Structures are given as structure tokens and as C-alpha cells.
Amino acid sequence: MKRFIGKVRVGLRDKESRDLIRVYPQELEGEDGEIEELVKNWYYGQGCHESEKVANDYFVDNLTETELKNYLGDHAKRMH
């Protein structure tokens, strides 16, 4: 079953706590595996964590409506 349908806003979550770790800054569209790989590679490239931690402890997930509103609101404030 596809988890990501159409254009989506996603982020990385901690597998254990389900806390949102980081929001991917763009909308994405594609196959689930492509989206997961792109987001994890982006996060690893930011120098935030070693790739093993990203692969084992985090997963890519859709943002909730509240998370999306908070992210877009915070992002808009930084643009001004």
C-alpha cells in the first residue's frame, strides 16, 4: 500500500517516540521508496546524524495538518 500519494509534505520521525525530528523543506511526489531515500539522504547530508542512526531510528512520514500549519507559519515568519 502506498503511503505517499500525490504531492506530499513529509518529515522524519523517531521510530520509538514518534516525535517529528525534521521537516523536509519541499513538497515531494513519487514512489514511497524514492521519497524515503531522498529525505533520509537530505537529512544525512545536513550533517545532523550518522547514516546508521537515520536508517535505524527514524522513518519518513506524512505531516499532520497541525505540523504542516506550524511549519508553514514558522517558515513564513523567517521569510519576513
HELIX and SHEET records of a PDB file:
HELIX    1   1 ASP A   32  GLY A   45  1                                  14    
HELIX    2   2 SER A   51  ASP A   57  1                                   7    
HELIX    3   3 GLU A   65  MET A   79  1                                  15    
SHEET    1   A 3 LEU A  20  VAL A  23  0                                        
SHEET    2   A 3 VAL A  10  ASP A  14 -1                                        
SHEET    3   A 3 TYR A  58  ASN A  62 -1                                        
END                                                                             
